[in-house]
Amino acid sequence: MKLPVKIHRARLGGEEFRVIRPGAILPNAVLLDHNHWLDMYVDEAAATAIGGFWLLAARSPRSLIHLPLRASTWPFDESRAGFGAKLDLVLVHHSLQFAPSRWKEVRRKLDAGRPETASLPEAALPAPELVHRHHRENHDLFHQHLHAETLFMTGSAKVFRATAEHFLDVARHGPEAPSRYSERFHSGDGVLGDAREITVEYATSWA
C-alpha cells in the first residue's frame, strides 16, 4: 500500500514534534461522539486510507498521526448519524507519552509540511489470540482522551497492527454488502482499556 502523507513539524521551547497527516483530505470519513460510544462512517477510499494510517502509527512511535475529520461531509442519511459532535482523530504510540493538553499549541505551530509517500504492508498482521488479550498483564490496550475537539487513541504497535483490519475489512466488503456493513472496536475483544467502543460503518451515500 502506498500512502500519500504530509510531514509537519512544530517546535515548543526545546521540544520538536513530528506530525503526520494525510497528503489529501479524506472527504468521506466522519467521527462522531455520542458520549457513551463513538461512530465512524467511511467510504471505501477513506476506510483503506485510515487502515493505512493505523498501520503507520504502529511503526511510527515518535510521531503523532493526525486525521483532520471535523470538516468532512456527513453521510447522506443524517438521521442515522444522530446528533453526535464531530471529532478529529490523533493516533499516538504510548511510548511517546504525549499529553493531549498540549495538542492545541502543537497544532497551532505546525509548519506547512513536506509531502512524502509511505510504503505499508498490504494487510494488517494477524490479531493475537483473545485468551492472551484478556490476560491480566496485557498492556496492548487502547486508551482514549478527548481534548480540543480531538479524540486521542493511544496504544502499542501491537494493538494498532491488530486492529487496522477493522478498516481494511470495511473497505473490502462494505461496497458489496447487501445491507449495512460495519466493524466494531468491542469492549469484549480485549483491546480497549480506558476507551469507548467505536463502530466503523461503510456509508453508501454522502452529502
LOVO-914018 format. One line per 8 residues: number of its first residue (from 1); their letters; for each residue x, y, z of N, C-alpha, C, O. Coordinates in nm, 2 decimals. Layout:
N
NUM) A) X/Y/Z/X/Y/Z/X/Y/Z/X/Y/Z; ...
This chain:
207
1) MKLPVKIH) 0.08/-0.12/0.00/0.00/0.00/0.00/0.09/0.12/0.00/0.18/0.14/0.08; 0.06/0.22/-0.09/0.13/0.34/-0.10/0.04/0.45/-0.04/-0.07/0.47/-0.09; 0.09/0.52/0.06/0.00/0.61/0.13/0.06/0.75/0.12/0.17/0.78/0.18; 0.00/0.85/0.05/0.04/0.98/0.04/0.03/1.05/0.18/-0.08/1.05/0.23; 0.13/1.11/0.23/0.13/1.18/0.36/0.20/1.31/0.35/0.26/1.34/0.25; 0.18/1.39/0.45/0.25/1.52/0.47/0.31/1.52/0.60/0.24/1.50/0.70; 0.44/1.55/0.61/0.51/1.55/0.74/0.52/1.69/0.79/0.58/1.78/0.72; 0.47/1.72/0.90/0.48/1.85/0.97/0.56/1.85/1.09/0.58/1.74/1.15
9) RARLGGEE) 0.62/1.96/1.13/0.69/1.97/1.25/0.65/2.10/1.32/0.61/2.20/1.27; 0.66/2.09/1.46/0.63/2.21/1.54/0.73/2.21/1.66/0.76/2.10/1.72; 0.78/2.33/1.69/0.87/2.34/1.80/0.81/2.42/1.91/0.76/2.53/1.89; 0.81/2.36/2.03/0.76/2.42/2.15/0.88/2.42/2.25/0.92/2.32/2.31; 0.94/2.54/2.27/1.05/2.55/2.35/1.17/2.47/2.30/1.21/2.49/2.18; 1.22/2.38/2.38/1.33/2.29/2.33/1.28/2.16/2.27/1.37/2.08/2.24; 1.15/2.14/2.26/1.10/2.02/2.20/1.05/2.04/2.06/0.99/2.14/2.03; 1.07/1.93/1.98/1.02/1.93/1.84/0.92/1.81/1.83/0.95/1.70/1.87
17) FRVIRPGA) 0.81/1.84/1.77/0.70/1.74/1.75/0.69/1.71/1.60/0.69/1.80/1.52; 0.68/1.58/1.57/0.66/1.54/1.43/0.51/1.49/1.41/0.47/1.40/1.48; 0.44/1.55/1.32/0.30/1.52/1.30/0.28/1.48/1.15/0.32/1.54/1.06; 0.22/1.36/1.14/0.19/1.31/1.00/0.04/1.32/0.97/-0.04/1.28/1.05; 0.01/1.38/0.86/-0.13/1.40/0.81/-0.14/1.33/0.68/-0.05/1.31/0.61; -0.27/1.31/0.64/-0.29/1.26/0.50/-0.24/1.36/0.40/-0.25/1.48/0.42; -0.19/1.31/0.28/-0.15/1.40/0.18/-0.26/1.48/0.12/-0.24/1.59/0.06; -0.38/1.42/0.12/-0.50/1.49/0.07/-0.61/1.47/0.17/-0.60/1.38/0.25
25) ILPNAVLL) -0.71/1.56/0.17/-0.82/1.54/0.27/-0.90/1.41/0.25/-0.90/1.36/0.14; -0.96/1.36/0.35/-1.04/1.24/0.35/-1.18/1.29/0.35/-1.24/1.30/0.46; -1.25/1.33/0.24/-1.38/1.39/0.25/-1.49/1.30/0.30/-1.58/1.35/0.36; -1.48/1.17/0.27/-1.59/1.08/0.31/-1.55/1.00/0.43/-1.55/0.87/0.42; -1.52/1.06/0.54/-1.49/1.00/0.67/-1.53/1.09/0.78/-1.48/1.21/0.78; -1.61/1.05/0.87/-1.65/1.14/0.98/-1.66/1.05/1.11/-1.70/0.94/1.11; -1.61/1.11/1.22/-1.60/1.05/1.35/-1.70/1.13/1.44/-1.68/1.25/1.46; -1.79/1.06/1.50/-1.90/1.12/1.58/-1.89/1.07/1.73/-1.88/0.95/1.76
33) DHNHWLDM) -1.90/1.17/1.82/-1.90/1.14/1.96/-2.05/1.14/2.01/-2.12/1.24/2.01; -2.09/1.02/2.06/-2.22/1.00/2.12/-2.22/0.98/2.27/-2.30/0.92/2.33; -2.12/1.04/2.33/-2.10/1.03/2.48/-2.05/0.89/2.53/-1.94/0.88/2.57; -2.14/0.79/2.51/-2.10/0.66/2.56/-2.04/0.57/2.46/-1.98/0.47/2.50; -2.04/0.61/2.34/-1.98/0.54/2.23/-1.94/0.63/2.12/-1.98/0.75/2.12; -1.87/0.58/2.02/-1.82/0.66/1.90/-1.86/0.59/1.78/-1.86/0.46/1.77; -1.90/0.66/1.68/-1.93/0.61/1.54/-1.84/0.67/1.44/-1.81/0.79/1.45; -1.79/0.59/1.35/-1.71/0.64/1.23/-1.78/0.59/1.11/-1.80/0.47/1.09
41) YVDEAAAT) -1.81/0.68/1.02/-1.87/0.65/0.89/-1.76/0.68/0.78/-1.70/0.78/0.78; -1.74/0.58/0.69/-1.64/0.59/0.59/-1.69/0.54/0.45/-1.78/0.46/0.45; -1.62/0.58/0.35/-1.64/0.51/0.22/-1.52/0.42/0.20/-1.43/0.41/0.28; -1.51/0.36/0.08/-1.41/0.26/0.06/-1.27/0.32/0.06/-1.18/0.27/0.13; -1.25/0.44/0.00/-1.12/0.50/-0.01/-1.08/0.55/0.13/-0.96/0.53/0.17; -1.17/0.60/0.21/-1.13/0.65/0.34/-1.10/0.54/0.43/-1.01/0.55/0.51; -1.18/0.43/0.43/-1.15/0.31/0.51/-1.01/0.26/0.48/-0.94/0.22/0.58; -0.98/0.25/0.35/-0.84/0.20/0.32/-0.73/0.29/0.37/-0.64/0.24/0.43
49) AIGGFWLL) -0.75/0.42/0.35/-0.65/0.51/0.40/-0.64/0.51/0.55/-0.53/0.51/0.60; -0.75/0.51/0.62/-0.74/0.51/0.77/-0.68/0.38/0.82/-0.60/0.38/0.92; -0.71/0.27/0.76/-0.64/0.14/0.79/-0.49/0.16/0.77/-0.41/0.11/0.85; -0.45/0.23/0.66/-0.31/0.25/0.64/-0.25/0.34/0.75/-0.13/0.31/0.79; -0.32/0.44/0.79/-0.27/0.53/0.90/-0.26/0.45/1.03/-0.17/0.48/1.11; -0.35/0.36/1.05/-0.34/0.27/1.17/-0.21/0.19/1.17/-0.14/0.18/1.27; -0.18/0.14/1.05/-0.05/0.06/1.04/0.07/0.15/1.05/0.17/0.12/1.11; 0.06/0.28/1.00/0.17/0.37/1.01/0.19/0.41/1.15/0.31/0.43/1.20
57) AARSPRSL) 0.08/0.42/1.23/0.10/0.45/1.38/0.18/0.34/1.45/0.25/0.37/1.54; 0.16/0.22/1.40/0.23/0.10/1.46/0.38/0.11/1.44/0.46/0.07/1.53; 0.42/0.17/1.33/0.57/0.17/1.31/0.63/0.31/1.32/0.74/0.33/1.29; 0.55/0.41/1.37/0.60/0.55/1.39/0.58/0.59/1.53/0.50/0.68/1.56; 0.65/0.53/1.63/0.63/0.56/1.77/0.67/0.70/1.81/0.63/0.75/1.92; 0.75/0.77/1.72/0.79/0.91/1.76/0.71/1.02/1.69/0.74/1.13/1.70; 0.60/0.98/1.63/0.52/1.07/1.55/0.37/1.07/1.60/0.33/0.97/1.66; 0.31/1.18/1.58/0.16/1.19/1.61/0.10/1.18/1.47/0.13/1.25/1.38
65) IHLPLRAS) 0.00/1.09/1.46/-0.08/1.07/1.33/-0.21/1.15/1.35/-0.29/1.11/1.43; -0.22/1.26/1.27/-0.34/1.35/1.28/-0.43/1.33/1.16/-0.39/1.36/1.05; -0.55/1.29/1.18/-0.65/1.28/1.08/-0.76/1.39/1.10/-0.84/1.38/1.19; -0.75/1.50/1.02/-0.85/1.61/1.04/-0.98/1.57/0.98/-1.00/1.58/0.86; -1.08/1.53/1.06/-1.21/1.48/1.01/-1.32/1.57/1.04/-1.43/1.55/0.98; -1.30/1.68/1.11/-1.42/1.76/1.15/-1.48/1.83/1.03/-1.60/1.87/1.04; -1.40/1.86/0.93/-1.45/1.93/0.81/-1.52/1.84/0.71/-1.56/1.88/0.61; -1.52/1.71/0.74/-1.57/1.61/0.64/-1.72/1.63/0.62/-1.79/1.68/0.71
73) TWPFDESR) -1.77/1.58/0.51/-1.91/1.59/0.48/-1.98/1.48/0.57/-1.92/1.39/0.62; -2.12/1.49/0.58/-2.20/1.40/0.65/-2.24/1.29/0.56/-2.26/1.31/0.44; -2.26/1.17/0.61/-2.33/1.07/0.53/-2.47/1.12/0.50/-2.53/1.20/0.57; -2.52/1.08/0.38/-2.64/1.15/0.33/-2.76/1.13/0.43/-2.84/1.22/0.45; -2.77/1.01/0.49/-2.88/0.99/0.58/-2.84/1.04/0.72/-2.79/0.96/0.80; -2.86/1.16/0.75/-2.82/1.22/0.87/-2.90/1.17/0.99/-2.85/1.18/1.11; -3.01/1.11/0.97/-3.09/1.06/1.08/-3.02/0.95/1.15/-3.04/0.93/1.27; -2.94/0.87/1.07/-2.86/0.76/1.14/-2.74/0.81/1.20/-2.69/0.75/1.30
81) AGFGAKLD) -2.69/0.93/1.16/-2.57/0.98/1.22/-2.60/1.04/1.36/-2.52/1.05/1.44; -2.73/1.08/1.38/-2.77/1.13/1.50/-2.72/1.27/1.53/-2.69/1.35/1.43; -2.70/1.31/1.65/-2.66/1.44/1.68/-2.52/1.45/1.75/-2.49/1.54/1.83; -2.44/1.35/1.72/-2.30/1.34/1.78/-2.22/1.46/1.73/-2.23/1.50/1.62; -2.12/1.50/1.81/-2.03/1.60/1.78/-1.92/1.54/1.69/-1.87/1.44/1.72; -1.88/1.62/1.58/-1.77/1.57/1.50/-1.64/1.59/1.57/-1.61/1.69/1.65; -1.55/1.49/1.55/-1.41/1.50/1.61/-1.30/1.48/1.51/-1.33/1.41/1.41; -1.19/1.54/1.54/-1.07/1.50/1.47/-1.01/1.37/1.54/-1.06/1.33/1.65
89) LVLVHHSL) -0.91/1.31/1.48/-0.85/1.19/1.54/-0.70/1.20/1.54/-0.64/1.24/1.44; -0.64/1.17/1.65/-0.49/1.16/1.66/-0.45/1.02/1.71/-0.50/0.98/1.82; -0.36/0.95/1.65/-0.31/0.82/1.69/-0.17/0.84/1.75/-0.09/0.91/1.69; -0.15/0.79/1.87/-0.03/0.81/1.94/0.02/0.68/2.00/-0.05/0.60/2.06; 0.15/0.65/1.97/0.22/0.53/2.04/0.24/0.57/2.18/0.28/0.68/2.22; 0.21/0.47/2.27/0.21/0.50/2.41/0.35/0.55/2.46/0.36/0.62/2.56; 0.46/0.50/2.40/0.59/0.54/2.44/0.62/0.69/2.43/0.72/0.74/2.49; 0.55/0.76/2.34/0.57/0.90/2.32/0.53/0.98/2.45/0.58/1.09/2.47
97) QFAPSRWK) 0.44/0.92/2.52/0.39/0.99/2.65/0.34/1.13/2.62/0.38/1.23/2.69; 0.27/1.15/2.51/0.22/1.28/2.47/0.10/1.32/2.55/0.01/1.25/2.57; 0.10/1.44/2.61/-0.01/1.50/2.69/-0.11/1.57/2.59/-0.07/1.67/2.53; -0.23/1.52/2.58/-0.33/1.58/2.49/-0.35/1.73/2.52/-0.39/1.80/2.43; -0.33/1.77/2.64/-0.35/1.91/2.67/-0.25/2.00/2.60/-0.27/2.12/2.59; -0.15/1.95/2.54/-0.05/2.03/2.46/-0.09/2.04/2.31/-0.03/2.11/2.24; -0.19/1.96/2.27/-0.23/1.95/2.13/-0.26/2.08/2.06/-0.21/2.11/1.95; -0.34/2.17/2.13/-0.38/2.29/2.06/-0.26/2.38/2.03/-0.25/2.44/1.92
105) EVRRKLDA) -0.16/2.38/2.12/-0.04/2.46/2.09/0.05/2.39/1.98/0.10/2.46/1.89; 0.06/2.26/1.98/0.13/2.19/1.88/0.07/2.21/1.74/0.13/2.25/1.64; -0.07/2.20/1.74/-0.14/2.22/1.61/-0.12/2.36/1.56/-0.11/2.38/1.44; -0.12/2.46/1.65/-0.11/2.60/1.61/0.03/2.63/1.55/0.04/2.71/1.46; 0.13/2.56/1.59/0.27/2.59/1.55/0.32/2.50/1.44/0.44/2.50/1.40; 0.23/2.41/1.38/0.28/2.32/1.27/0.32/2.40/1.15/0.26/2.50/1.11; 0.43/2.36/1.09/0.48/2.42/0.96/0.39/2.38/0.85/0.30/2.30/0.86; 0.43/2.42/0.73/0.34/2.39/0.61/0.35/2.24/0.57/0.26/2.20/0.49
113) GRPETASL) 0.45/2.17/0.61/0.46/2.03/0.59/0.53/2.00/0.46/0.55/2.08/0.37; 0.58/1.87/0.45/0.66/1.82/0.34/0.59/1.70/0.29/0.57/1.60/0.36; 0.55/1.69/0.16/0.48/1.57/0.11/0.58/1.45/0.09/0.69/1.47/0.05; 0.53/1.33/0.13/0.61/1.21/0.11/0.51/1.10/0.08/0.39/1.12/0.08; 0.56/0.98/0.05/0.48/0.86/0.03/0.53/0.75/0.12/0.64/0.71/0.12; 0.44/0.70/0.21/0.47/0.59/0.30/0.44/0.46/0.23/0.33/0.45/0.17; 0.53/0.36/0.24/0.50/0.23/0.19/0.46/0.14/0.31/0.54/0.13/0.40; 0.35/0.07/0.29/0.30/-0.01/0.40/0.27/-0.15/0.35/0.24/-0.17/0.24
121) PEAALPAP) 0.26/-0.25/0.45/0.22/-0.39/0.41/0.08/-0.39/0.36/0.00/-0.30/0.40; 0.05/-0.48/0.28/-0.09/-0.49/0.22/-0.20/-0.52/0.32/-0.31/-0.48/0.29; -0.16/-0.58/0.43/-0.27/-0.62/0.52/-0.21/-0.61/0.66/-0.09/-0.62/0.68; -0.30/-0.60/0.76/-0.25/-0.59/0.90/-0.20/-0.73/0.94/-0.24/-0.83/0.89; -0.11/-0.73/1.04/-0.07/-0.86/1.09/-0.18/-0.93/1.17/-0.27/-0.86/1.21; -0.18/-1.06/1.18/-0.29/-1.13/1.25/-0.30/-1.09/1.39/-0.20/-1.05/1.46; -0.43/-1.08/1.43/-0.45/-1.04/1.57/-0.41/-1.14/1.67/-0.41/-1.26/1.64; -0.36/-1.10/1.79/-0.33/-1.20/1.89/-0.45/-1.28/1.93/-0.57/-1.24/1.92
129) ELVHRHHR) -0.43/-1.40/1.99/-0.54/-1.48/2.04/-0.61/-1.41/2.15/-0.54/-1.34/2.23; -0.74/-1.42/2.15/-0.82/-1.35/2.26/-0.78/-1.39/2.40/-0.78/-1.30/2.49; -0.74/-1.51/2.42/-0.70/-1.56/2.55/-0.59/-1.48/2.60/-0.58/-1.45/2.72; -0.49/-1.44/2.51/-0.38/-1.36/2.56/-0.42/-1.21/2.58/-0.37/-1.14/2.67; -0.51/-1.16/2.50/-0.56/-1.03/2.52/-0.63/-1.01/2.65/-0.62/-0.90/2.71; -0.69/-1.11/2.70/-0.76/-1.09/2.83/-0.68/-1.13/2.95/-0.73/-1.12/3.06; -0.55/-1.16/2.93/-0.46/-1.19/3.04/-0.45/-1.06/3.12/-0.44/-0.95/3.06; -0.44/-1.07/3.25/-0.44/-0.95/3.34/-0.32/-0.87/3.32/-0.32/-0.75/3.35
137) ENHDLFHQ) -0.21/-0.92/3.26/-0.09/-0.84/3.23/-0.08/-0.79/3.09/0.02/-0.74/3.05; -0.19/-0.80/3.02/-0.19/-0.75/2.88/-0.18/-0.59/2.89/-0.26/-0.52/2.94; -0.08/-0.54/2.82/-0.06/-0.40/2.81/-0.09/-0.34/2.67/-0.08/-0.22/2.65; -0.13/-0.43/2.58/-0.16/-0.39/2.45/-0.31/-0.34/2.44/-0.39/-0.41/2.37; -0.34/-0.23/2.50/-0.47/-0.18/2.51/-0.48/-0.04/2.46/-0.38/0.04/2.48; -0.59/0.00/2.40/-0.61/0.14/2.36/-0.66/0.22/2.48/-0.74/0.17/2.56; -0.61/0.34/2.49/-0.67/0.44/2.59/-0.71/0.56/2.51/-0.64/0.60/2.41; -0.81/0.63/2.55/-0.87/0.74/2.48/-0.87/0.87/2.57/-0.89/0.86/2.69
145) HLHAETLF) -0.84/0.98/2.51/-0.86/1.11/2.57/-0.92/1.20/2.47/-0.90/1.19/2.35; -1.00/1.29/2.52/-1.07/1.39/2.44/-1.02/1.53/2.48/-1.04/1.57/2.59; -0.97/1.60/2.38/-0.92/1.74/2.41/-0.93/1.82/2.28/-0.89/1.77/2.17; -0.97/1.94/2.28/-0.97/2.03/2.17/-1.04/1.97/2.05/-0.99/1.98/1.94; -1.16/1.91/2.07/-1.24/1.85/1.97/-1.17/1.74/1.89/-1.19/1.72/1.77; -1.08/1.67/1.96/-0.99/1.57/1.91/-0.99/1.45/1.99/-0.97/1.46/2.12; -1.01/1.33/1.93/-1.00/1.21/2.00/-0.86/1.15/1.99/-0.81/1.14/1.88; -0.80/1.13/2.10/-0.66/1.07/2.10/-0.67/0.92/2.13/-0.73/0.88/2.23
153) MTGSAKVF) -0.62/0.84/2.04/-0.62/0.69/2.06/-0.47/0.66/2.08/-0.39/0.67/1.99; -0.44/0.62/2.21/-0.31/0.59/2.25/-0.29/0.44/2.27/-0.37/0.38/2.34; -0.19/0.37/2.21/-0.18/0.23/2.22/-0.04/0.19/2.18/0.05/0.27/2.14; -0.02/0.06/2.18/0.11/0.00/2.14/0.11/-0.03/1.99/0.01/-0.03/1.93; 0.23/-0.06/1.94/0.24/-0.10/1.80/0.16/-0.23/1.77/0.09/-0.24/1.67; 0.16/-0.32/1.87/0.08/-0.45/1.85/-0.07/-0.42/1.84/-0.13/-0.49/1.75; -0.12/-0.34/1.92/-0.27/-0.32/1.91/-0.31/-0.24/1.79/-0.42/-0.26/1.74; -0.22/-0.14/1.75/-0.25/-0.07/1.62/-0.25/-0.17/1.50/-0.34/-0.17/1.42
161) RATAEHFL) -0.15/-0.26/1.50/-0.14/-0.35/1.39/-0.26/-0.45/1.39/-0.32/-0.48/1.28; -0.30/-0.49/1.51/-0.41/-0.59/1.52/-0.54/-0.54/1.48/-0.63/-0.61/1.42; -0.56/-0.41/1.50/-0.70/-0.35/1.48/-0.71/-0.27/1.35/-0.82/-0.23/1.31; -0.60/-0.26/1.27/-0.61/-0.19/1.14/-0.70/-0.27/1.05/-0.76/-0.22/0.96; -0.72/-0.40/1.08/-0.80/-0.49/0.99/-0.95/-0.44/1.00/-1.02/-0.47/0.90; -0.99/-0.38/1.10/-1.13/-0.33/1.11/-1.16/-0.24/0.99/-1.26/-0.25/0.92; -1.07/-0.15/0.96/-1.09/-0.06/0.85/-1.07/-0.12/0.71/-1.15/-0.10/0.62; -0.97/-0.21/0.70/-0.94/-0.27/0.58/-1.05/-0.37/0.54/-1.08/-0.39/0.42
169) DVARHGPE) -1.11/-0.43/0.64/-1.22/-0.52/0.62/-1.35/-0.45/0.57/-1.41/-0.49/0.48; -1.37/-0.33/0.63/-1.48/-0.25/0.58/-1.46/-0.20/0.43/-1.55/-0.20/0.35; -1.34/-0.17/0.40/-1.30/-0.13/0.26/-1.32/-0.24/0.16/-1.37/-0.22/0.05; -1.29/-0.37/0.21/-1.30/-0.48/0.12/-1.45/-0.52/0.10/-1.49/-0.55/-0.02; -1.53/-0.53/0.20/-1.66/-0.59/0.20/-1.77/-0.49/0.20/-1.88/-0.53/0.16; -1.75/-0.37/0.25/-1.86/-0.27/0.25/-1.93/-0.24/0.12/-2.05/-0.24/0.11; -1.85/-0.22/0.01/-1.91/-0.18/-0.11/-2.00/-0.29/-0.17/-2.10/-0.26/-0.25; -1.98/-0.41/-0.14/-2.06/-0.52/-0.20/-2.16/-0.58/-0.10/-2.24/-0.67/-0.14
177) APSRYSER) -2.17/-0.53/0.02/-2.26/-0.58/0.12/-2.40/-0.55/0.08/-2.43/-0.44/0.04; -2.50/-0.65/0.10/-2.64/-0.62/0.06/-2.71/-0.52/0.16/-2.81/-0.47/0.12; -2.65/-0.50/0.28/-2.72/-0.41/0.37/-2.60/-0.34/0.45/-2.49/-0.34/0.40; -2.63/-0.29/0.56/-2.53/-0.22/0.64/-2.42/-0.31/0.67/-2.43/-0.43/0.71; -2.29/-0.26/0.66/-2.18/-0.33/0.69/-2.09/-0.25/0.79/-2.06/-0.14/0.76; -2.05/-0.31/0.90/-1.97/-0.24/1.00/-1.87/-0.34/1.07/-1.89/-0.46/1.07; -1.77/-0.28/1.13/-1.68/-0.35/1.22/-1.68/-0.27/1.35/-1.72/-0.15/1.35; -1.65/-0.33/1.46/-1.65/-0.26/1.59/-1.53/-0.29/1.67/-1.48/-0.40/1.68
185) FHSGDGVL) -1.48/-0.19/1.74/-1.38/-0.20/1.85/-1.46/-0.23/1.97/-1.52/-0.14/2.03; -1.47/-0.36/2.00/-1.57/-0.40/2.10/-1.50/-0.42/2.24/-1.39/-0.46/2.25; -1.57/-0.38/2.34/-1.52/-0.40/2.48/-1.48/-0.54/2.51/-1.40/-0.57/2.60; -1.55/-0.64/2.45/-1.52/-0.78/2.48/-1.40/-0.83/2.40/-1.37/-0.95/2.42; -1.34/-0.76/2.32/-1.23/-0.81/2.23/-1.09/-0.80/2.30/-1.00/-0.85/2.25; -1.09/-0.74/2.42/-0.96/-0.73/2.49/-0.86/-0.63/2.43/-0.74/-0.65/2.45; -0.91/-0.53/2.35/-0.82/-0.43/2.30/-0.85/-0.29/2.36/-0.77/-0.20/2.34; -0.95/-0.27/2.43/-0.99/-0.14/2.49/-0.96/-0.14/2.64/-1.01/-0.22/2.72
193) GDAREITV) -0.88/-0.05/2.68/-0.86/-0.02/2.82/-0.95/0.09/2.87/-1.07/0.06/2.88; -0.90/0.20/2.89/-0.98/0.32/2.92/-1.03/0.38/2.79/-0.98/0.49/2.75; -1.12/0.32/2.73/-1.16/0.36/2.59/-1.30/0.31/2.56/-1.35/0.21/2.61; -1.37/0.40/2.49/-1.51/0.36/2.45/-1.51/0.28/2.32/-1.41/0.28/2.24; -1.62/0.21/2.30/-1.64/0.13/2.18/-1.65/0.22/2.06/-1.70/0.33/2.07; -1.60/0.18/1.94/-1.61/0.25/1.82/-1.67/0.16/1.71/-1.62/0.05/1.69; -1.77/0.20/1.65/-1.83/0.13/1.53/-1.79/0.20/1.41/-1.80/0.32/1.39; -1.73/0.12/1.32/-1.68/0.17/1.19/-1.78/0.12/1.08/-1.78/0.00/1.06
201) EYATSWA) -1.85/0.21/1.02/-1.96/0.16/0.92/-1.94/0.22/0.78/-1.90/0.34/0.77; -1.96/0.13/0.69/-1.95/0.17/0.55/-2.08/0.25/0.51/-2.19/0.20/0.54; -2.06/0.37/0.46/-2.17/0.46/0.42/-2.18/0.46/0.27/-2.08/0.50/0.20; -2.29/0.43/0.21/-2.31/0.43/0.07/-2.33/0.56/0.00/-2.30/0.58/-0.11; -2.39/0.66/0.08/-2.42/0.79/0.02/-2.37/0.90/0.11/-2.37/0.89/0.23; -2.32/1.01/0.04/-2.26/1.12/0.12/-2.32/1.25/0.06/-2.36/1.26/-0.05; -2.34/1.35/0.15/-2.39/1.48/0.11/-2.29/1.55/0.02/-2.32/1.66/-0.03
